[in-house]
Amino acid sequence: MIRLIFVLLVITAMVLLGMYLLSDEKKYLQYFKKTLKYTLFLALVVMVMFALRRFFYV
């Protein structure tokens, strides 16, 4: 499930970056930056959850 979410986020980021390069509108670059920021935040949360699970169940 987590891999699927990250694959969809990568696809979304590439589409937004492509739209920015094709249309040269700043809104697509802003959406790309927000998507990247939230993807990194999600990755951090997932890593913390895995670490907590490993710490408390072992």
Stockholm file with secondary structure:
# STOCKHOLM 1.0

chainA/1-58         MIRLIFVLLVITAMVLLGMYLLSDEKKYLQYFKKTLKYTLFLALVVMVMFALRRFFYV
#=GR chainA/1-58 SS CHHHHHHHHHHHHHHHHHHHHHHCCHHHHHHHHHHHHHHHHHHHHHHHHHHHHHHHHC
#=GC SS_cons        CHHHHHHHHHHHHHHHHHHHHHHCCHHHHHHHHHHHHHHHHHHHHHHHHHHHHHHHHC
//
